[in-house]
């Protein structure tokens, strides 16, 4: 059975690094909301008013890979709220993918690269919950 692997955790926890490791040097695709905000020169420029477009792009990239029957797909997002993760459960059910969720914790004292303040990360952490289905 094909697998959809969701890596969730706060900014700086190492989600992207782990996703790259698990994708076997790019053998399997990795999608992230962050992809939308990476400029052609490689810089990251978040624009809150375009966040909904980033979510939609990530979902569409996932759906396209599922339509191509890609055996493993990795999604690297914060996934702190239920609505952020729900579309991937729908896609997994529709395309018969087994879904796995890996929670990544910042035990290595990593720094987030997205200019998100410590105050904002603390607010995100307060909303962050284990999602039970």
Beta strands, then each sheet from edge to edge (+ up, - down):
strand 1: 2-8
strand 2: 29-31
strand 3: 72-76
strand 4: 97-103
sheet 1: 2+ 3+ 1+ 4+
end
